[in-house]
Amino acid sequence: MADPNVLNPHPPEFERFLYACVGEDRNGSVVTVLSTLARLGFDPWQEAAELVTLGRDAARARLETLLAQFRDVPTLRSDHERVARDLSQLLPESQTSGSLKRAAAGASDGRSPKSGGIWNVLVIIFLLVQMFMFGGSGAGE
């Protein structure tokens, strides 16, 4: 049976945290943690995995620092401590599953543990397509 996480290799345990709202930007659009981390130049899934490994209190402190730097949501200037506290409660416990450990391990090398196999399959498919398109009948026929 095919792995259900092939198209989404990220652990679902992070979704509640990453898709949580941090506030509204100046245009009135809802900004999520995922968007905030991306706008700050971080890989959101990698950062979430690292926050889980820190533990709840250290993760809250790290989130406070990150949110204080984020200027796209005006209300965060005065409210970043409360938002960080609330968001840290949405992080999964570090011992909840093996997928979190794999994600944290993948975060250290910057890639998903399954990405190598996917690339190998894509290269093989590409080579087969090339063989069928250009290697079929002789040239000029």
N, C-alpha and C positions, 0 to 999 in steps of 0.2 A: 504494500500500500504506500502511496506517495506521502511524503511528509507534508502536513498541512501548513507548515511554516516556511515553505520554499519561497513564496512570494512576499512574506512578511517575517523576516528572520528575527525581528526584535521581540523580546519577551513581553507578553501581554500584561504582566504585572506592572510595567512602567506606564501604561496608557492612562490610568487614572490620574497619576501625577503629571505627566507631560501634557495632557489635554485640559488640565485645570486652568481656569481663568486667573490672570494676575491683575486685570483691570481693562479699561478702555483707553485706546490711544486718542490723539487729538482729533481724529476723524470720526470718533465714535465706534470704531471697530473693536471687537473683543480680541484681546491679546492673550495667548496661552503661554504656558511655561515653555513648550516646545518652540514657539515663535520667539519668545524672549531669549532663550539660550542661543538659538540660531542667529538672531540679530546681534548678539554679543560676540559672535564668532566661535561658538562652541558646537560640537556635535551633541545634540540633545540626548540621544540614547546613551552615548558614552558618558556624558556628564551625570545622567541619572544613575548609571551603574556605579560610578565613582561615589556619588552621594550615598548610595545604599551601603557601600563598604565603609564609609566614615562613621556610621552610627547616627542616631537621630539628632543629638545635640550638636555635633560637629557639622552635620548636614544643614541644620537650621542656621548655624553661624555662616556657613559658606553661601547659603541662599540669601541671607541678609546682605552680604557683601556684593553678590551678583546683582540683586535687585536694586541696591543703592546706586549702582553704576548705570542702570537702565533708565534712559531719559524719555523714551517714547510714551510712557504711561505717566501722566502728570501726578496722579494721586500716590504713586509709589514713593515720591520724595519724602512724604511725611508718614507713610503707612507701610514702608517696606519691612519693618520688623514683624508686624502682625501678619502680613501676607506670607512672609517666610516661615513663621511659626505654623500657620495653617497648612501651607504646602508641605512642610516636612512631615506632617501627620499623614499625608497621602502616599508617602514613600513606602514601598513594601519592606517588610522585615528582611534582613539579610539572610536569614536561615530558611526562608519560606520554600525555596525550590532550587533545583539544580540549574534551571535556566538562568537564574540571576547570577549564579557563580560563573556560568559560561559567558554571560554578557559582560560581567566584570573582567573576566580573563580576556575576552575579545576586545574590551575597551582599552586594555593595556597595549595591545598591538595595533589598535585602530581599525580592525576589520572584524566582520562576522565570522564565527568559526566555520560556517557552511559555505562561505563565498568562494573558496577555492574549487570545490566540486562543481558549483554552478558555472564558473568560468571554463572549467575543463569541458563540460558538456556543450557549452556555446561554441567553443573553438572547434570541437569535433563536428558539430552541425554545420558550421561555416565551411570547413574543409570539404565535407560531403557535398554541399551545395555547389562549391566551386568545381569539384570533380565532375558532377553531373552537367553543369552548364557549359564548361569549357573543355572537358575531356571526353565527351561522348563520341561523336563521329569525327573523322579526320578533317583537317583544315581545308577549306575550299569546296567541300562537298555539299 
